[in-house]
Amino acid sequence: MFLKNLKELSIQISDSCKRHNRSPLEISLIGVSKTKPLDNVTKAYDAGLRQFGENFVEEFVEKESSFHPDDLAYHFIGRLPRKKVRKVVGKANLIHTVNSIELANKINLVAEEKNIIQAVLIQVNQGLESSKSGVHPDDVLSLAKEMHTLSSIQLLGLMSIPPFDQPAKPYFADLRHLRDEIFKTLDIPLPFLSMGMSADFDDAISEGATHIRIGTAIFGKRN
């Protein structure tokens, strides 16, 4: 199942890149394994998947501590409470969901204690949805400026989950423009755009996505 799904995804990503003048090497495929058993992670790994995204801290800790070959990268892509930061920093290859300077400061403090640099993204709540975390689009520039002064985190880009009941492509374009505005205004290069899921990753690739987060197309429907 996983080998077949990953082969089909690889073909779809390659086709999408050809249509939009991108290289497949620019796209990181993150398998969203939240709520799926560890057995699914190990089987997907055996089928060739090397990057996995987890939404819940305790589930992330359980999987990361149980199965972590050297070439496997875990991403944290869910809401991260400040009181649980210590469980994730240094274990996540990339934290996608920084949504406040308070959270950034806590990540920076823990990373400093561990003598590491933690890679992070700012999550943007483009649809201003109460059900989703993220920074108001108008506040991203100031947050990026503050985070750039922190010595033990590396801000690498932006992440977003557009409203599910609206076309995603305009939101992806807006996120890219916001990233470009940060670079133009603050001279902070942000190479990563984490956007696009199973139903809309072609539009995300067309608008510059570097990390696409795919759950259903790899693992089937969520438990």
Residue, then its C-alpha position, 0 to 999 in steps of 0.5 A: m500500500f505505502l509503496k504504491n501510494l508513494k510511487e503515485l505521489s512521486i509521479q504526481i509531484s514530478d508532473s506538477c513540477k514540470r507544469h510549473n517549471r519547478s524541480p522535484l528536488e525543490i519539494s520536500l514530501i512530509g508524510v502526515s502520520k498523526t493518529k496513525p500507529l508506529d507500524n505505519v511509520t515504519k512501513a512507510y519508511d521501508a517504502g522510501l518515505r524519509q520525512f514525517g509530520e506529527n501534530f500532537v506532542e505526546e504522539f510525536v515523543e512516542k514515535e520519535s523515541s521509538f523509531h528514528p533511523d539516522d536518515l529520518a526527519y520528524h517535523f512538528i506541524g501541530r499546536l505547540p503549547r509553551k509548557k511542552v516545548r522542551k519535549v520537541v526542541g532538538k528532536a524535531n527537524l523543523i517546527h512549523t507552527v510558531n505563532s507568537i514571540e512568547l513561543a519563539n522565546k521559549i523555543n530559543l531558551v530551550a535550544e540555547e540550553k541544549n546548545i543547538i539551533q532549532a529550525v522553525l517556521i511562522q504559522v500564518n492564520q490566513g483565513l483568521e479562523s478561530s479553529k486554527s492557530g497562527v499569526h494574523p497576516d498583518d503581524v507576521l512582519s513584526l514577529a519575523k523581525e523579533m524572532h530574527t534577533l534570537s540566537s538559538i532559533q533559525l527562522l526559515g519560512l512560513m507555513s499556512i493551512p488555508p480555509f478548507d471551504q475556499p480555493a487554496k491557490p490565492y492563499f498560497a500566492d498571498l503567503r508567497h507574497l508575504r514571504d517576499e515582503i519580509f525579505k524585501t523589508l527586513d532582508i531576512p531570507l526565508p527559503f521555506l514555504s510549508m503549504g499544500m496537502s493531499a487535495d491541493f498540493d499542485d496549486a501549492i507547488s505552482e505558488g512556490a511550496t517547498h514542503i507539502r504535508i500529505g496525509t490521506a494520499i499516503f496513509g489513508k483516512r485519518n483514524 
